[in-house]
C-alpha cells in the first residue's frame, strides 16, 4: 500500500532503494565514468587558480612592492606568462565543466525517461481495480514529480556528492602541503560548520515537507473547483469556495514563509563562519609575516602570496561543504519518491495471462456465466460468506448464444455493468467462471479476447487529437473508407463533414467542443471500426442522447447487431424491446428473463419497471 506522502518524505538513506535506482544508471555506465573523471579533473583544476595567484604575488609583485631590484622586462614576461597560464586553465575548466554538465545532464534525462517509461508501462498493465483505489492525481505525481526527484538525486545529488567529496579532499591536501599550520587554523571552523549545517538541514527539511503538504492541498482544491465549476456557479458557492481556498492558500503562505525564514538564516550563518575562518587566517598569518607570533616563528615564514592563496582556498572549501547539505536533502526526497515509484512498479498485476494462454482463431460469440460470484473489493475471496454485503453478483447463471442480442435491465446497483466488465475480463470473478466460446476468459490472452469485444460506455472518453484519430485510435492500418462507412451507419457522417476540417477536425481534451449526443455517436462509430465482425457490448450507450438521435442509433444498431452477439444495458426500456431476450437483474441476481412480450405478460418485476417508466413519461408529458 502506498504510504502518505508526509510520512514517506521523511525516509532516510535506504541501500536497497539506492541499488534499484542505480540499476537504471547501469546502461549508461560510460556517461557515469566520464562524468566522474571530469568531476575529478575539475576538482584538481579548481585550487590551481589560487596557487597561480600565489606565485604571481610572491615571484613578481612582492619584490616590486619591497623595492627590490627587478628587471622590468622579466617582471612583464613573468606576469604575462602567469596571466596566460591562468586564462588557459580557465578555458580548460570551462571545457571540463561543459563536458561534465553535458554528461550528467544526458545521464539524468535518460534515467528519467527509462523510469517514466517503466511506470507508464506498468500502469498500462495494472487491473482496473487498482485505478478504482488510487486517485488520478496521485498516479500523475508518480510519473512526473516523483521521477524528477530521482533525476535531481542523480544529477544534483549523487554526482554532486562525488564531485564535492573530490574537491574537499583536493583542497585539504593542497592546503596542508602549502602550510599545515594555516590549514589546521582554517579547519578549526569546520566542526562548527558541520553542526550548524546539520541543524539547519533538519529545520529546512521539515519546512520543505510542510510546504510540499500544503502545496498538495492547494492543488487538490484548485483541481476540485475547476472540474466542478458548473456546480460551484450553479449553487452560488463562489464566495464559499474562495474562502475555503483562501484558508489553504494562507497555510501554504505560512509554510513558505517558514522555509524562507530558515533559509535566510542558514546562508548568512554559513557566510559568517566562512569569514571567521578568513579572519583567523589573516590574524595568524599577519603575526608570522610581521615576525610577531607567540611561537617565535621567523618573520616571513608565511608569504603574502601564501596568505592570499589561503584566503581563496578557505572560502572555496566552504562551498562544497554547503553543497553536501543539499545532497542530503535531495537524497531524502529521492528515497521518498523512489519508495512511492517502486511501490507502483512492485504492485501485483492481478489480471495477467496464464502461461500458454490461448487465442480464439474462429470466434463465434457464445458467452456463458457459470455460477458467477463477484465483488469489486479485492479482499473478498471465494471463502467469503454468501451473506456478505460486498458481493455484487451472486450466483449468476447465464448463457448467450452466438448472434443473440440480450438486454440487461434492473435498478442501479443490480450488477448489470459488472456483467459486461467480466466478459472483457477487466476483473476476475471470485467464484464460478465466465466463458467465451466455451473457454474460460482467464485461459485466453487478454489482447486477443478484447479485440473481439467492442464496448460503448455511457461516459465517452475522447482523446485530444483529430476526429479520425479518435475513431481509429491512431491505428494506421484502418482505412479511411471503413471510418466513413461506420460513421454513415450511426448517422454522424454528415455532422463530421459540416465541420471546417471534416474528419481532421481537432478534438479538445475529453471532447469539450462536442455535445453529449455527438460524442456518443462517435463512440458507436469507434466501436464498429475497431470491431467490425465481433462481440459487441453496450453499456447504457443511449442514456444521454435525445429522442431523434436515439432513433438514429436504434436504426443503425439493428443493422450492426445482425449476426453479432450483443449485450445491451439500458435504463430506457423502449430501446431494448427488439432484443431477442431480456434479462432482469435485482441485487446481483437474475430474477426474470424472456422476450419483452413474455415478461410483460408474466406481470413480474420487469412489468412493474415498465409501468413505472411509462407512468413517469406520461407525467413528464
QUIRADA-V105211 format. One record per residue. N is the residue number from 1. RES is the residue in one small letter. PSI is psi in radians with two decimals (* if undefined). Layout:
# QUIRADA-V105211
n:N res:RES psi:PSI
n:N res:RES psi:PSI
This chain:
# QUIRADA-V105211
n:1 res:x psi:2.48
n:2 res:x psi:2.31
n:3 res:x psi:2.75
n:4 res:x psi:2.53
n:5 res:x psi:-0.63
n:6 res:x psi:-0.52
n:7 res:x psi:-0.79
n:8 res:x psi:-0.50
n:9 res:x psi:-0.35
n:10 res:x psi:-0.05
n:11 res:x psi:2.32
n:12 res:x psi:-2.80
n:13 res:x psi:2.33
n:14 res:x psi:2.00
n:15 res:x psi:-0.67
n:16 res:x psi:-0.78
n:17 res:x psi:-0.69
n:18 res:x psi:-0.72
n:19 res:x psi:-0.66
n:20 res:x psi:-0.62
n:21 res:x psi:-0.75
n:22 res:x psi:-0.37
n:23 res:x psi:-0.56
n:24 res:x psi:-0.35
n:25 res:x psi:-0.47
n:26 res:x psi:-0.72
n:27 res:x psi:-0.28
n:28 res:x psi:0.71
n:29 res:x psi:-0.60
n:30 res:x psi:-0.75
n:31 res:x psi:-0.65
n:32 res:x psi:-0.86
n:33 res:x psi:-0.79
n:34 res:x psi:-0.74
n:35 res:x psi:-0.72
n:36 res:x psi:-0.75
n:37 res:x psi:-0.75
n:38 res:x psi:-0.66
n:39 res:x psi:-0.70
n:40 res:x psi:-0.75
n:41 res:x psi:-0.70
n:42 res:x psi:-0.72
n:43 res:x psi:-0.67
n:44 res:x psi:-0.58
n:45 res:x psi:-0.58
n:46 res:x psi:-0.85
n:47 res:x psi:-0.19
n:48 res:x psi:-0.43
n:49 res:x psi:-0.74
n:50 res:x psi:-0.63
n:51 res:x psi:-0.63
n:52 res:x psi:-0.74
n:53 res:x psi:-0.67
n:54 res:x psi:-0.78
n:55 res:x psi:-0.76
n:56 res:x psi:-0.72
n:57 res:x psi:-0.87
n:58 res:x psi:-0.64
n:59 res:x psi:-0.50
n:60 res:x psi:-0.79
n:61 res:x psi:-0.71
n:62 res:x psi:-0.82
n:63 res:x psi:-0.66
n:64 res:x psi:-0.69
n:65 res:x psi:-0.53
n:66 res:x psi:-0.02
n:67 res:x psi:0.22
n:68 res:x psi:2.65
n:69 res:x psi:2.06
n:70 res:x psi:2.28
n:71 res:x psi:2.22
n:72 res:x psi:-0.69
n:73 res:x psi:-0.72
n:74 res:x psi:-0.69
n:75 res:x psi:-0.78
n:76 res:x psi:-0.75
n:77 res:x psi:-0.73
n:78 res:x psi:-0.79
n:79 res:x psi:-0.65
n:80 res:x psi:-0.79
n:81 res:x psi:-0.71
n:82 res:x psi:-0.75
n:83 res:x psi:-0.74
n:84 res:x psi:-0.77
n:85 res:x psi:-0.70
n:86 res:x psi:-0.81
n:87 res:x psi:-0.68
n:88 res:x psi:-0.70
n:89 res:x psi:-0.63
n:90 res:x psi:-0.75
n:91 res:x psi:-0.76
n:92 res:x psi:-0.73
n:93 res:x psi:-0.70
n:94 res:x psi:-0.79
n:95 res:x psi:-0.77
n:96 res:x psi:-0.76
n:97 res:x psi:-0.68
n:98 res:x psi:-0.84
n:99 res:x psi:-0.72
n:100 res:x psi:-0.84
n:101 res:x psi:-0.70
n:102 res:x psi:-0.82
n:103 res:x psi:-0.80
n:104 res:x psi:-0.65
n:105 res:x psi:-0.80
n:106 res:x psi:-0.71
n:107 res:x psi:-0.89
n:108 res:x psi:-0.75
n:109 res:x psi:-0.64
n:110 res:x psi:-0.72
n:111 res:x psi:-0.74
n:112 res:x psi:-0.78
n:113 res:x psi:-0.77
n:114 res:x psi:-0.76
n:115 res:x psi:-0.77
n:116 res:x psi:-0.72
n:117 res:x psi:-0.70
n:118 res:x psi:-0.73
n:119 res:x psi:-0.77
n:120 res:x psi:-0.78
n:121 res:x psi:-0.69
n:122 res:x psi:-0.76
n:123 res:x psi:-0.60
n:124 res:x psi:-0.49
n:125 res:x psi:-0.27
n:126 res:x psi:2.62
n:127 res:x psi:2.80
n:128 res:x psi:-0.49
n:129 res:x psi:-0.56
n:130 res:x psi:-0.70
n:131 res:x psi:-0.40
n:132 res:x psi:-0.52
n:133 res:x psi:-0.25
n:134 res:x psi:2.14
n:135 res:x psi:2.61
n:136 res:x psi:-0.73
n:137 res:x psi:-0.66
n:138 res:x psi:-0.71
n:139 res:x psi:-0.64
n:140 res:x psi:-0.67
n:141 res:x psi:-0.65
n:142 res:x psi:-0.69
n:143 res:x psi:-0.33
n:144 res:x psi:-1.49
n:145 res:x psi:-0.61
n:146 res:x psi:-0.72
n:147 res:x psi:-0.68
n:148 res:x psi:-0.57
n:149 res:x psi:-0.64
n:150 res:x psi:-0.68
n:151 res:x psi:-0.74
n:152 res:x psi:-0.63
n:153 res:x psi:-0.72
n:154 res:x psi:-0.85
n:155 res:x psi:-0.76
n:156 res:x psi:-0.07
n:157 res:x psi:-1.21
n:158 res:x psi:-0.84
n:159 res:x psi:-0.67
n:160 res:x psi:-0.62
n:161 res:x psi:-0.78
n:162 res:x psi:-0.83
n:163 res:x psi:-0.80
n:164 res:x psi:-0.68
n:165 res:x psi:-0.76
n:166 res:x psi:-0.85
n:167 res:x psi:-0.77
n:168 res:x psi:-0.81
n:169 res:x psi:-0.81
n:170 res:x psi:-0.80
n:171 res:x psi:-0.76
n:172 res:x psi:-0.79
n:173 res:x psi:-0.80
n:174 res:x psi:-0.76
n:175 res:x psi:-0.70
n:176 res:x psi:-0.66
n:177 res:x psi:-0.55
n:178 res:x psi:-0.88
n:179 res:x psi:1.81
n:180 res:x psi:-0.48
n:181 res:x psi:-0.86
n:182 res:x psi:-0.57
n:183 res:x psi:-0.80
n:184 res:x psi:-0.62
n:185 res:x psi:-0.74
n:186 res:x psi:-0.72
n:187 res:x psi:-0.26
n:188 res:x psi:-0.38
n:189 res:x psi:-0.33
n:190 res:x psi:-0.74
n:191 res:x psi:-0.71
n:192 res:x psi:-0.70
n:193 res:x psi:-0.72
n:194 res:x psi:-0.83
n:195 res:x psi:-0.72
n:196 res:x psi:-0.78
n:197 res:x psi:-0.76
n:198 res:x psi:-0.68
n:199 res:x psi:-0.86
n:200 res:x psi:-0.57
n:201 res:x psi:-0.72
n:202 res:x psi:-0.80
n:203 res:x psi:-0.74
n:204 res:x psi:-0.65
n:205 res:x psi:-0.80
n:206 res:x psi:-0.70
n:207 res:x psi:-0.76
n:208 res:x psi:-0.61
n:209 res:x psi:-0.74
n:210 res:x psi:-0.68
n:211 res:x psi:-0.74
n:212 res:x psi:-0.74
n:213 res:x psi:-0.81
n:214 res:x psi:-0.60
n:215 res:x psi:-0.70
n:216 res:x psi:-0.67
n:217 res:x psi:-0.77
n:218 res:x psi:-0.79
n:219 res:x psi:-0.70
n:220 res:x psi:-0.79
n:221 res:x psi:-0.66
n:222 res:x psi:-0.82
n:223 res:x psi:-0.72
n:224 res:x psi:-0.75
n:225 res:x psi:-0.61
n:226 res:x psi:-0.82
n:227 res:x psi:-0.47
n:228 res:x psi:0.48
n:229 res:x psi:-0.62
n:230 res:x psi:-0.79
n:231 res:x psi:-0.71
n:232 res:x psi:-0.83
n:233 res:x psi:-0.61
n:234 res:x psi:-0.70
n:235 res:x psi:0.21
n:236 res:x psi:0.70
n:237 res:x psi:0.31
n:238 res:x psi:-0.80
n:239 res:x psi:-0.76
n:240 res:x psi:-0.71
n:241 res:x psi:-0.67
n:242 res:x psi:-0.71
n:243 res:x psi:-0.71
n:244 res:x psi:-0.77
n:245 res:x psi:-0.62
n:246 res:x psi:-0.63
n:247 res:x psi:-0.81
n:248 res:x psi:-0.66
n:249 res:x psi:-0.69
n:250 res:x psi:-0.61
n:251 res:x psi:-0.67
n:252 res:x psi:-0.73
n:253 res:x psi:-0.79
n:254 res:x psi:-0.73
n:255 res:x psi:-0.72
n:256 res:x psi:-0.71
n:257 res:x psi:-0.66
n:258 res:x psi:-0.75
n:259 res:x psi:-0.66
n:260 res:x psi:-0.67
n:261 res:x psi:-0.85
n:262 res:x psi:-0.64
n:263 res:x psi:-0.66
n:264 res:x psi:-0.42
n:265 res:x psi:-0.65
n:266 res:x psi:-0.90
n:267 res:x psi:-0.82
n:268 res:x psi:-0.65
n:269 res:x psi:-0.78
n:270 res:x psi:-0.71
n:271 res:x psi:-0.70
n:272 res:x psi:-0.74
n:273 res:x psi:-0.66
n:274 res:x psi:-0.70
n:275 res:x psi:-0.49
n:276 res:x psi:-0.74
n:277 res:x psi:-0.73
n:278 res:x psi:-0.75
n:279 res:x psi:-0.75
n:280 res:x psi:-0.73
n:281 res:x psi:-0.82
n:282 res:x psi:-0.72
n:283 res:x psi:-0.94
n:284 res:x psi:-0.60
n:285 res:x psi:-0.71
n:286 res:x psi:-0.70
n:287 res:x psi:-0.70
n:288 res:x psi:-0.68
n:289 res:x psi:-0.67
n:290 res:x psi:-0.06
n:291 res:x psi:0.53
n:292 res:x psi:0.36
n:293 res:x psi:2.71
n:294 res:x psi:-0.43
n:295 res:x psi:-0.04
n:296 res:x psi:0.45
n:297 res:x psi:2.64
n:298 res:x psi:2.40
n:299 res:x psi:2.40
n:300 res:x psi:0.07
n:301 res:x psi:-0.49
n:302 res:x psi:2.20
n:303 res:x psi:2.89
n:304 res:x psi:-0.67
n:305 res:x psi:-0.72
n:306 res:x psi:-0.73
n:307 res:x psi:-0.81
n:308 res:x psi:-0.77
n:309 res:x psi:-0.69
n:310 res:x psi:-0.65
n:311 res:x psi:-0.79
n:312 res:x psi:-0.81
n:313 res:x psi:-0.70
n:314 res:x psi:-0.69
n:315 res:x psi:-0.70
n:316 res:x psi:-0.46
n:317 res:x psi:-0.53
n:318 res:x psi:-0.51
n:319 res:x psi:-0.90
n:320 res:x psi:-0.49
n:321 res:x psi:-0.72
n:322 res:x psi:-0.67
n:323 res:x psi:-0.58
n:324 res:x psi:-0.53
n:325 res:x psi:-0.71
n:326 res:x psi:-0.58
n:327 res:x psi:-0.74
n:328 res:x psi:-0.62
n:329 res:x psi:-0.77
n:330 res:x psi:-0.66
n:331 res:x psi:-0.81
n:332 res:x psi:-0.77
n:333 res:x psi:-0.70
n:334 res:x psi:-0.68
n:335 res:x psi:-0.74
n:336 res:x psi:-0.79
n:337 res:x psi:-0.74
n:338 res:x psi:-0.60
n:339 res:x psi:-0.72
n:340 res:x psi:-0.71
n:341 res:x psi:-0.85
n:342 res:x psi:-0.38
n:343 res:x psi:-0.68
n:344 res:x psi:-0.82
n:345 res:x psi:-0.48
n:346 res:x psi:-0.04
n:347 res:x psi:2.29
n:348 res:x psi:2.33
n:349 res:x psi:1.77
n:350 res:x psi:-0.56
n:351 res:x psi:1.75
n:352 res:x psi:2.80
n:353 res:x psi:2.36
n:354 res:x psi:2.72
n:355 res:x psi:2.25
n:356 res:x psi:0.46
n:357 res:x psi:2.52
n:358 res:x psi:2.89
n:359 res:x psi:2.92
n:360 res:x psi:1.63
n:361 res:x psi:-0.59
n:362 res:x psi:1.61
n:363 res:x psi:2.25
n:364 res:x psi:-0.76
n:365 res:x psi:0.35
n:366 res:x psi:2.35
n:367 res:x psi:2.29
n:368 res:x psi:2.28
n:369 res:x psi:2.09
n:370 res:x psi:1.78
n:371 res:x psi:0.82
n:372 res:x psi:2.16
n:373 res:x psi:2.28
n:374 res:x psi:2.50
n:375 res:x psi:2.49
n:376 res:x psi:-0.50
n:377 res:x psi:2.09
n:378 res:x psi:-0.27
n:379 res:x psi:-0.19
n:380 res:x psi:2.34
n:381 res:x psi:3.13
n:382 res:x psi:-0.42
n:383 res:x psi:-0.09
n:384 res:x psi:2.35
n:385 res:x psi:2.60
n:386 res:x psi:-0.42
n:387 res:x psi:-0.09
n:388 res:x psi:2.32
n:389 res:x psi:-0.21
n:390 res:x psi:-0.21
n:391 res:x psi:2.27
n:392 res:x psi:-0.78
n:393 res:x psi:2.39
n:394 res:x psi:1.68
n:395 res:x psi:0.85
n:396 res:x psi:2.20
n:397 res:x psi:2.03
n:398 res:x psi:2.29
n:399 res:x psi:2.13
n:400 res:x psi:2.12
n:401 res:x psi:2.73
n:402 res:x psi:2.31
n:403 res:x psi:-0.04
n:404 res:x psi:2.46
n:405 res:x psi:2.16
n:406 res:x psi:2.29
n:407 res:x psi:2.39
n:408 res:x psi:2.19
n:409 res:x psi:2.81
n:410 res:x psi:2.97
n:411 res:x psi:2.86
n:412 res:x psi:2.31
n:413 res:x psi:0.10
n:414 res:x psi:-0.32
n:415 res:x psi:0.22
n:416 res:x psi:-0.85
n:417 res:x psi:-0.56
n:418 res:x psi:-0.59
n:419 res:x psi:-0.82
n:420 res:x psi:-0.63
n:421 res:x psi:-0.59
n:422 res:x psi:-0.56
n:423 res:x psi:-0.69
n:424 res:x psi:-0.06
n:425 res:x psi:0.81
n:426 res:x psi:-0.39
n:427 res:x psi:2.79
n:428 res:x psi:2.53
n:429 res:x psi:2.68
n:430 res:x psi:-0.53
n:431 res:x psi:2.69
n:432 res:x psi:-2.80
n:433 res:x psi:2.56
n:434 res:x psi:2.17
n:435 res:x psi:2.49
n:436 res:x psi:2.15
n:437 res:x psi:0.66
n:438 res:x psi:0.04
n:439 res:x psi:2.28
n:440 res:x psi:2.29
n:441 res:x psi:-0.39
n:442 res:x psi:-0.25
n:443 res:x psi:0.00
n:444 res:x psi:2.68
n:445 res:x psi:2.29
n:446 res:x psi:-0.79
n:447 res:x psi:-0.74
n:448 res:x psi:-0.71
n:449 res:x psi:-0.86
n:450 res:x psi:-0.37
n:451 res:x psi:-0.22
n:452 res:x psi:-0.06
n:453 res:x psi:2.04
n:454 res:x psi:2.20
n:455 res:x psi:2.24
n:456 res:x psi:2.01
n:457 res:x psi:2.83
n:458 res:x psi:-0.72
n:459 res:x psi:1.67
n:460 res:x psi:2.29
n:461 res:x psi:2.15
n:462 res:x psi:2.41
n:463 res:x psi:2.72
n:464 res:x psi:2.27
n:465 res:x psi:-2.82
n:466 res:x psi:2.86
n:467 res:x psi:-0.76
n:468 res:x psi:-0.65
n:469 res:x psi:-0.62
n:470 res:x psi:-0.62
n:471 res:x psi:-0.67
n:472 res:x psi:-0.09
n:473 res:x psi:0.67
n:474 res:x psi:0.55
n:475 res:x psi:1.90
n:476 res:x psi:-0.25
n:477 res:x psi:-0.22
n:478 res:x psi:2.06
n:479 res:x psi:2.70
n:480 res:x psi:-0.57
n:481 res:x psi:-0.68
n:482 res:x psi:-0.62
n:483 res:x psi:-0.84
n:484 res:x psi:-0.74
n:485 res:x psi:-0.78
n:486 res:x psi:-0.68
n:487 res:x psi:-0.59
n:488 res:x psi:-0.71
n:489 res:x psi:-0.81
n:490 res:x psi:0.00
n:491 res:x psi:0.48
n:492 res:x psi:-0.03
n:493 res:x psi:-0.82
n:494 res:x psi:-0.67
n:495 res:x psi:-0.76
n:496 res:x psi:-0.73
n:497 res:x psi:-0.44
n:498 res:x psi:-0.26
n:499 res:x psi:2.75
n:500 res:x psi:-0.75
n:501 res:x psi:0.26
n:502 res:x psi:-2.27
n:503 res:x psi:-0.24
n:504 res:x psi:0.17
n:505 res:x psi:2.36
n:506 res:x psi:2.36
n:507 res:x psi:2.23
n:508 res:x psi:2.96
n:509 res:x psi:2.25
n:510 res:x psi:0.33
n:511 res:x psi:0.73
n:512 res:x psi:-0.44
n:513 res:x psi:-0.01
n:514 res:x psi:2.62
n:515 res:x psi:2.91
n:516 res:x psi:-0.76
n:517 res:x psi:-0.70
n:518 res:x psi:-0.75
n:519 res:x psi:-0.65
n:520 res:x psi:-0.71
n:521 res:x psi:-0.69
n:522 res:x psi:-0.64
n:523 res:x psi:-0.66
n:524 res:x psi:-0.81
n:525 res:x psi:-0.72
n:526 res:x psi:-0.74
n:527 res:x psi:-0.72
n:528 res:x psi:-0.65
n:529 res:x psi:-0.77
n:530 res:x psi:-0.51
n:531 res:x psi:1.29
n:532 res:x psi:-0.38
n:533 res:x psi:0.58
n:534 res:x psi:-3.04
n:535 res:x psi:2.29
n:536 res:x psi:2.16
n:537 res:x psi:2.17
n:538 res:x psi:2.34
n:539 res:x psi:1.63
n:540 res:x psi:0.74
n:541 res:x psi:-0.33
n:542 res:x psi:0.24
n:543 res:x psi:-0.50
n:544 res:x psi:0.50
n:545 res:x psi:2.75
n:546 res:x psi:3.05
n:547 res:x psi:-0.73
n:548 res:x psi:-0.78
n:549 res:x psi:-0.65
n:550 res:x psi:-0.72
n:551 res:x psi:-0.66
n:552 res:x psi:-0.72
n:553 res:x psi:-0.71
n:554 res:x psi:-0.72
n:555 res:x psi:-0.71
n:556 res:x psi:-0.69
n:557 res:x psi:-0.64
n:558 res:x psi:-0.64
n:559 res:x psi:-0.72
n:560 res:x psi:-0.67
n:561 res:x psi:-0.22
n:562 res:x psi:2.07
n:563 res:x psi:0.05
n:564 res:x psi:2.52
n:565 res:x psi:2.21
n:566 res:x psi:2.30
n:567 res:x psi:2.08
n:568 res:x psi:2.34
n:569 res:x psi:2.22
n:570 res:x psi:2.45
n:571 res:x psi:-0.53
n:572 res:x psi:1.85
n:573 res:x psi:-0.37
n:574 res:x psi:-0.41
n:575 res:x psi:-0.20
n:576 res:x psi:0.24
n:577 res:x psi:-0.51
n:578 res:x psi:-0.10
n:579 res:x psi:2.62
n:580 res:x psi:-0.64
n:581 res:x psi:2.49
n:582 res:x psi:2.20
n:583 res:x psi:2.11
n:584 res:x psi:2.19
n:585 res:x psi:2.56
n:586 res:x psi:2.11
n:587 res:x psi:0.75
n:588 res:x psi:0.13
n:589 res:x psi:2.72
n:590 res:x psi:2.09
n:591 res:x psi:-0.44
n:592 res:x psi:2.70
n:593 res:x psi:2.60
n:594 res:x psi:-3.02
n:595 res:x psi:2.95
n:596 res:x psi:-0.83
n:597 res:x psi:-0.70
n:598 res:x psi:-0.73
n:599 res:x psi:-0.63
n:600 res:x psi:-0.72
n:601 res:x psi:-0.54
n:602 res:x psi:-0.53
n:603 res:x psi:0.50
n:604 res:x psi:-2.50
n:605 res:x psi:-0.72
n:606 res:x psi:-0.76
n:607 res:x psi:-0.67
n:608 res:x psi:-0.74
n:609 res:x psi:-0.71
n:610 res:x psi:-0.77
n:611 res:x psi:-0.76
n:612 res:x psi:-0.72
n:613 res:x psi:-0.74
n:614 res:x psi:-0.51
n:615 res:x psi:-0.70
n:616 res:x psi:-0.67
n:617 res:x psi:-0.73
n:618 res:x psi:-0.66
n:619 res:x psi:-0.66
n:620 res:x psi:-0.62
n:621 res:x psi:*
